[in-house]
Amino acid sequence: MKRSQINSLIRHAEEFFGEYRWRLPQWAYWEPATWKSRLDETAEIRTTMLGWDLTDFGSGDFFRRGLLLFTVRNGMLDRPDGKPYAEKIMIVRDNQETPWHFHWSKMEDIINRGGGTLVIELNQADRETEQLTDQPFQVEIDGMLRSCRAGERVELAPGESITLPPYLYHRFWAEGGTCLVGEVSKVNDDNTDNRFLEELGRFPSIEEDEAPYRLLVSDYGALA
């Protein structure tokens, strides 16, 4: 992805979050130069990968297959005395797919916090082969159990949520308008706890055609 496109998408995200009065931490709005002068203060932020994140999953077409998110809080899988939880806020556009994946460790609640309808397609994974199965399963939607068949689609209106346990494949997109989507979960680790059905790239390669507007979590390594 070009840095100019990333910058444009983050500017749009700041406006979109503002429409829903969803304010981010103060450091979310720092310029890159500020990060370089405050490395000691931000070690926890950088270590747990809090902040701006987006990906096109290697598709080269962000608006068809992509996701923009901001991690607000998080712990670490190898630090049992730390935070055991994480929280994200995401922007999911009309027919913009986040592709099939599950998590080996993370259980998560996905919450439609406003906008259009969030559509989530579900399929149980085989724990040995890690492939899709035709097994029926149950999920909790706002605390109520629902029996599902393989490949069933759940539609979440604003205010509704679903709990996704480990080894449950899911993919999602918005219909009827862009969605503001929340995630509350166990510790999140995008480097080791995402199992995509396809061979995909989680973090984009970036063509630096202009200076960064905001740093991505994948930019933090260049600060040290």
Summary of the structure (lengths in Angstrom):
residues: 224
radius of gyration: 17.4
end to end distance: 23.5
largest distance: 53.3
contacts: 666
relative contact order: 0.25
helix: 17%
strand: 40%
